[in-house]
Amino acid sequence: MGHGRKKKRTHVAPTEEELDKIPRSLVVKSGSVGRTVSALVADVRQVMEPNTATRLKERKTNKIKDYIAVASQLGLTHLMMFSQTEVGTNLRIGRIPRGPTLSFRINKYSLAKDCLRLQKLPRTSGTEYKTSPLVILNNFAGEAKGKEFKLMTAMLQNLFPAINPSAMTLAEARRVVLFNYNEATGMVDFRHYAIVVKPVGVTKGVKRVIMAKNMPSLANFDDISEYVLREAFASESDVEDGPENSVTLAQDYVGRGNKKNEQRAIRLMELGPRMELKLLKVQAGLCEGDILFHGYIHKTKEEIEKAERLRQIKLTQQARRRQQQEANVERKAKDKKKKKSSKFDMAKNEPTADDSEPEEGMSELDSASDSDASMDSDDDAGVPAGSAAADDFGADEFNGDELFDEGSSGDNDSFDEEEDNDSDEEDRKPAKRAKKDTKPAKGKFKGKGGSKRR
């Protein structure tokens, strides 16, 4: 029975502090852009791997606030936004969530597929993108270049995670990102390379035999010496593989035969894309705020001092408003607490429901019967019916005779005669109604021909 493979190396998971220090970027396009700019965005996302969203699908209507809303949940630190206008293509690199922001104009660019098409043997392996690239900043030093260069240097350097030479392994160094500042043109050149290790001191034919996974075809050769000596003359690459350009591997490296303490030559193979950037302006916030530097608009010393004073006044006003808002929030919280306590005290002092209820054994019907009995007792006591009215209007003032005038006796006789006549007319009305009901209706049920409708 065979034994299982022994574990020779142990993968150490990074701690939470190390994960928090790793910068994570978001590469997006803003507005309507063409196919080439969309392909450039995809290439830059591949450069920023593995600490970016490679398969992100953004919309044209997405705003900066939408990306800021999800930045804290995903741990994003930088935003790279590509846009296209009638003038040209622009790139903005901002620090999430409060800035600053660097705005570049892309004068020239080449896609990754165009860079690979120019090579005779392009490198198409995808294992290089599992680790972060190394960053090289060339010709960025110098205090005479201005504060904007220091800010640009820090921003470009912090796009990628920092390396710890004592802790990292040699196999993690697979790619290189180069930023080169050209003083003559004022442009920043962007390049992306893959690190390749080759043997030293042998011809191309022997290199192919050593580095190839499968043996080359020797069907067209009579002897292997013909294959080896066919390229015995040194070429430019063979000259570069001299002892002065070789290194000794401190650890095992990726590839066939790249063992520890072996002599190898280091080569850089371009992966793409290429970009030529020009710094236009620097903003204090994330795509907003005060303009700290502008490539075309230059201010005098007095204008700069005035802008700085206005900025300080604005900051003091913001701090004052913040303090006032905090004081208002605290005051409202105290008022709410006080109001709640006063309501509790009022509810505590109110009488309970048992105090307002009648005594046990006495219902509403009993109380109603008691009130009726009291009224009956008042009637039985012999109180006249008109006494209440007399009491209300006054016993001395109320008199029934005063309602009629002195000559009302004659009028009363005529009033009695009118009542008799009215009674006779009322007796005649039912007889008239009976005769009217027995007569047939004239013309009510006749149609056009005069016949009755059934």
C-alpha positions in Angstrom: 0.0 0.0 0.0 1.5 3.3 -1.1 2.0 6.2 1.2 0.4 9.6 0.6 2.5 12.6 -0.5 4.2 14.4 2.3 3.4 18.1 2.6 6.7 20.0 2.1 5.4 23.6 2.3 2.7 25.3 4.3 0.6 28.2 3.1 0.3 30.9 5.7 -3.0 32.8 5.5 -2.6 36.6 5.7 -3.9 38.3 8.8 -6.7 40.9 8.9 -4.2 43.7 9.4 -2.3 42.7 6.3 -5.5 42.4 4.3 -6.6 45.9 5.3 -3.3 47.3 4.1 -3.7 45.9 0.6 -5.0 48.6 -1.8 -8.0 47.6 -3.9 -8.9 49.5 -7.0 -11.9 49.9 -9.2 -11.4 50.5 -12.9 -14.5 51.8 -14.7 -15.5 53.9 -17.7 -17.6 57.0 -17.4 -20.2 58.0 -20.0 -20.3 56.8 -23.6 -16.9 55.5 -24.9 -15.8 53.6 -28.0 -14.8 50.0 -28.3 -11.1 50.7 -28.1 -11.5 52.6 -24.8 -13.6 49.7 -23.5 -10.8 47.3 -24.5 -8.3 49.6 -22.8 -10.3 49.5 -19.6 -10.3 45.6 -19.7 -6.5 45.6 -20.2 -6.0 48.0 -17.2 -8.2 45.8 -15.1 -5.9 42.8 -16.0 -2.9 44.8 -15.0 -4.4 45.6 -11.6 -5.2 42.0 -10.8 -5.8 40.3 -8.4 -6.9 43.2 -6.3 -9.6 44.6 -8.6 -13.0 43.7 -10.0 -12.1 42.2 -13.4 -15.7 41.2 -14.5 -17.4 44.4 -13.4 -20.2 45.5 -15.6 -21.0 49.2 -15.1 -23.8 51.3 -16.6 -23.6 54.6 -18.4 -25.8 56.1 -15.8 -23.6 55.2 -12.9 -22.3 58.1 -10.9 -19.3 58.5 -8.6 -21.6 58.4 -5.5 -22.7 54.9 -6.6 -19.1 53.6 -6.4 -18.5 55.4 -3.1 -21.6 53.7 -1.6 -20.1 50.3 -2.2 -16.5 51.2 -1.5 -16.7 50.6 2.3 -18.3 47.2 1.9 -15.8 46.0 -0.7 -12.8 47.7 0.9 -12.0 49.8 -2.1 -9.2 52.4 -1.8 -8.7 53.8 -5.4 -10.9 54.7 -8.3 -9.6 54.7 -11.9 -12.1 56.3 -14.3 -11.7 56.4 -18.1 -13.8 58.9 -20.1 -13.8 60.1 -23.7 -14.6 63.6 -25.1 -14.3 65.4 -28.4 -10.8 66.5 -27.4 -9.4 63.1 -26.4 -9.4 60.3 -23.8 -9.0 61.1 -20.1 -8.0 59.1 -17.0 -8.8 60.1 -13.4 -7.2 58.4 -10.5 -8.7 59.2 -7.1 -8.4 58.1 -3.6 -11.7 56.8 -2.0 -13.6 58.4 -0.4 -12.2 62.0 0.1 -9.5 62.3 -2.6 -7.2 63.7 -3.9 -7.7 63.1 -7.6 -5.2 63.2 -10.4 -6.5 64.0 -13.9 -4.5 62.8 -16.9 -4.8 63.2 -20.7 -4.0 60.0 -22.6 -2.1 61.2 -25.7 -1.3 57.7 -27.0 -2.2 54.2 -26.1 -1.8 50.7 -27.4 -3.9 47.7 -26.4 -2.5 44.5 -25.1 -3.3 42.5 -28.2 -1.4 45.0 -30.4 1.7 44.6 -28.2 1.5 40.8 -28.3 1.0 40.8 -32.1 4.4 42.5 -32.6 6.3 39.7 -30.8 7.6 36.6 -32.5 7.0 34.4 -29.5 4.4 36.2 -27.4 3.8 35.1 -23.8 0.2 34.1 -23.2 0.3 32.4 -19.8 -2.3 33.5 -17.3 -0.5 32.4 -14.1 1.3 35.8 -13.8 -1.9 37.6 -12.8 -2.3 35.6 -9.6 0.1 37.9 -7.8 0.5 41.7 -7.7 3.1 43.3 -10.0 6.2 45.1 -8.8 6.2 48.9 -9.3 9.1 50.9 -10.8 9.0 54.7 -10.8 11.8 56.2 -12.9 12.9 59.8 -12.9 10.3 61.0 -10.4 12.7 62.1 -7.8 13.7 65.8 -7.3 12.3 68.6 -5.1 12.5 71.1 -7.9 9.7 69.4 -9.8 7.0 70.7 -7.4 4.5 69.3 -4.9 2.3 67.8 -7.6 5.1 65.4 -8.5 5.3 64.2 -4.9 1.6 63.7 -4.8 1.6 61.9 -8.1 4.5 59.7 -7.0 2.7 58.7 -3.8 -0.6 58.1 -5.7 1.0 55.8 -8.4 3.0 53.9 -5.8 0.0 53.3 -3.5 -2.1 51.8 -6.3 -0.2 48.5 -5.8 0.6 46.7 -2.5 3.9 47.3 -0.9 6.4 44.5 -0.9 8.3 43.1 2.0 11.6 41.6 0.7 12.2 39.6 3.9 8.8 37.9 3.7 8.0 37.5 0.0 9.1 34.6 -2.1 10.9 34.8 -5.4 8.1 33.1 -7.2 5.7 36.0 -6.4 7.7 38.4 -8.6 6.1 37.6 -11.9 5.2 41.0 -13.4 6.5 44.6 -13.5 4.6 47.9 -14.0 6.9 50.8 -15.1 6.1 54.5 -14.8 8.8 56.6 -16.5 8.7 60.4 -16.5 10.1 62.1 -19.7 11.4 65.5 -18.8 11.7 66.6 -22.4 8.0 66.1 -23.2 6.5 66.2 -19.7 4.8 62.9 -20.3 4.5 59.8 -18.1 5.1 56.5 -20.0 3.2 53.4 -18.7 4.5 49.9 -19.5 3.6 46.4 -18.3 6.1 43.5 -18.5 6.3 39.9 -17.5 9.5 38.6 -15.8 11.2 35.7 -17.7 14.2 33.7 -16.6 16.5 32.1 -19.2 19.7 30.0 -19.0 23.1 31.7 -19.4 26.1 30.7 -21.5 24.4 28.5 -24.1 23.2 29.0 -27.6 19.6 29.4 -28.7 19.4 25.8 -29.8 20.5 24.5 -26.5 18.2 26.9 -24.7 15.3 25.5 -26.7 16.3 22.0 -25.7 16.7 22.9 -22.0 13.6 25.1 -21.7 11.2 23.2 -24.0 8.7 20.8 -22.4 8.9 18.5 -25.4 12.0 17.6 -27.4 12.3 19.5 -30.8 11.9 17.7 -34.1 15.2 16.5 -35.5 13.8 14.9 -38.6 15.5 17.3 -41.0 19.0 16.9 -39.4 21.5 14.1 -39.8 23.0 14.8 -36.4 22.1 16.7 -33.3 25.3 18.8 -33.7 23.7 20.4 -36.8 20.8 21.5 -34.7 23.1 22.9 -32.0 25.7 24.5 -34.3 23.1 26.0 -36.6 22.8 29.0 -34.3 26.3 29.0 -32.9 26.9 32.6 -33.9 26.1 35.0 -31.2 23.1 37.2 -31.6 22.0 40.4 -29.7 20.2 38.3 -27.1 23.2 36.0 -26.7 25.4 39.0 -26.0 23.0 40.2 -23.4 23.2 36.9 -21.6 26.8 37.5 -20.6 28.1 37.0 -17.0 27.5 40.7 -16.2 23.8 40.4 -16.9 23.2 37.1 -15.0 22.0 36.5 -11.5 22.1 33.7 -9.0 18.7 32.4 -8.0 18.3 32.7 -4.2 15.2 30.4 -4.3 13.5 28.1 -6.8 11.7 30.1 -9.5 8.8 29.2 -11.8 9.9 27.4 -15.0 11.8 24.3 -16.0 15.3 24.0 -14.5 15.1 27.2 -12.5 16.5 25.8 -9.2 18.2 27.5 -6.3 21.8 28.7 -6.8 21.5 28.4 -10.6 22.8 31.1 -13.0 20.0 32.7 -14.9 19.4 35.8 -17.0 16.4 38.0 -16.3 14.3 39.2 -19.3 11.2 41.4 -19.5 8.6 40.5 -22.1 5.9 43.2 -22.7 2.4 42.2 -22.0 0.7 45.6 -22.7 -1.1 47.9 -22.7 1.0 51.1 -23.3 -0.1 54.6 -22.4 1.4 58.0 -22.6 -0.1 60.3 -19.9 0.1 64.0 -19.3 -0.9 65.4 -15.9 -3.6 68.1 -16.3 -4.8 69.0 -12.8 -4.9 67.9 -9.2 -8.1 68.3 -7.1 -8.4 68.1 -3.4 -11.5 65.9 -3.3 -12.7 62.9 -5.2 -13.3 64.4 -8.6 -14.3 67.7 -6.9 -13.0 70.3 -4.6 -10.2 72.9 -4.8 -7.8 72.7 -7.7 -4.3 72.4 -6.3 -2.5 72.2 -9.6 -3.5 72.9 -13.2 -1.4 72.2 -16.3 -2.7 75.2 -18.3 -3.9 77.8 -15.8 -1.1 79.3 -13.8 -1.9 81.6 -10.8 0.3 84.4 -9.3 1.5 84.2 -5.7 -1.2 86.7 -4.6 -4.0 84.6 -6.2 -2.6 81.5 -4.5 -2.6 83.2 -1.1 -6.1 84.5 -1.6 -7.4 81.0 -2.6 -5.6 79.6 0.5 -7.3 82.1 2.8 -10.7 81.3 1.3 -10.1 77.7 1.8 -9.2 78.2 5.4 -12.3 80.3 6.0 -14.4 77.5 4.4 -12.8 74.9 6.6 -13.5 77.0 9.7 -17.2 77.5 8.7 -17.5 73.8 8.1 -16.1 73.0 11.5 -18.4 75.5 13.1 -21.5 74.1 11.4 -20.4 70.6 12.4 -20.2 71.6 16.1 -23.6 73.3 15.9 -25.1 70.2 14.4 -23.7 68.1 17.1 -25.0 70.4 19.7 -28.5 70.4 18.1 -28.5 66.6 18.1 -27.5 66.4 21.7 -30.2 69.0 22.7 -32.9 67.2 20.8 -31.9 63.9 22.5 -32.2 65.5 25.9 -35.6 67.1 25.1 -36.9 63.8 23.9 -35.7 62.0 27.0 -37.3 64.8 29.2 -40.6 64.6 27.4 -40.7 60.8 27.7 -40.1 61.0 31.5 -42.8 63.7 31.9 -45.3 61.5 30.1 -44.4 58.6 32.3 -45.0 60.7 35.4 -48.4 61.9 34.2 -49.5 58.3 33.4 -48.4 57.3 36.9 -50.4 60.1 38.6 -53.7 59.4 36.7 -56.6 57.6 38.6 -57.0 54.0 37.9 -60.1 52.5 36.2 -61.2 50.8 39.5 -61.8 54.2 41.2 -64.3 55.4 38.5 -66.3 52.2 38.3 -69.5 51.8 40.5 -69.6 49.6 43.5 -69.9 45.9 43.2 -73.5 44.5 42.9 -74.8 47.7 41.3 -75.3 47.6 37.5 -76.4 50.3 35.0 -80.0 48.9 35.0 -80.1 49.4 38.8 -79.0 53.0 38.5 -81.6 53.7 35.7 -84.4 52.2 37.8 -83.4 54.4 40.7 -83.6 57.5 38.6 -87.1 56.5 37.3 -88.3 55.8 40.9 -87.1 59.2 42.0 -89.1 60.9 39.1 -92.2 58.9 40.0 -91.9 60.0 43.6 -91.8 63.6 42.5 -95.1 63.2 40.5 -96.8 61.5 43.3 -96.0 64.4 45.6 -98.7 66.5 43.9 -96.6 69.0 42.0 -98.7 70.6 39.3 -97.7 70.2 35.7 -97.6 73.9 35.0 -95.7 74.7 38.0 -92.4 74.2 36.3 -93.4 76.6 33.5 -94.7 79.0 36.1 -91.6 78.9 38.0 -89.5 79.5 34.9 -91.4 82.5 33.7 -92.4 83.8 37.1 -95.6 83.2 38.9 -96.7 86.8 38.9 -96.0 87.5 35.3 -97.6 84.4 33.8 -101.4 84.7 33.1 -103.4 82.8 30.4 -106.0 85.6 29.9 -103.3 88.0 28.7 -102.8 86.0 25.5 -106.1 87.3 24.1 -107.2 90.9 23.5 -110.3 92.5 24.9 -112.5 91.9 21.8 -111.8 88.2 21.5 -115.3 87.1 22.5 -116.9 88.0 19.2 -114.1 86.5 17.2 -114.5 83.2 19.0 -118.1 82.8 17.6 -116.9 83.3 14.0 -114.0 80.9 14.7 -116.5 78.2 15.7 -118.5 78.6 12.5 -115.4 78.3 10.4 -114.6 75.0 12.2 -118.1 73.6 11.3 -117.7 74.5 7.6 -114.3 72.9 7.5 -115.7 69.7 9.0 -118.5 69.5 6.4 -116.0 69.9 3.5 -113.8 67.2 5.0 -116.8 64.8 5.0 -117.6 65.5 1.3 -114.0 64.8 0.2 -114.0 60.9 0.6 -117.2 60.7 -1.5 -115.7 62.7 -4.3 -112.6 60.5 -4.2 -114.7 57.3 -4.5 -116.5 58.6 -7.6 -113.3 59.7 -9.2 -111.7 56.2 -8.7 -114.8 54.4 -10.4 -114.5 56.5 -13.6 -112.2 55.0 -16.4 -109.1 57.0 -17.3 -109.5 58.9 -20.5 -106.8 58.5 -23.1 -104.1 57.3 -20.7 -103.8 53.8 -22.2 -104.6 54.6 -25.8 -102.0 54.2 -28.5 -101.8 55.8 -31.9 -104.8 53.8 -33.2 -106.9 54.7 -30.3 -106.9 51.1 -28.9 -106.0 50.3 -25.3 -102.7 48.7 -24.6 -102.7 45.5 -22.8 
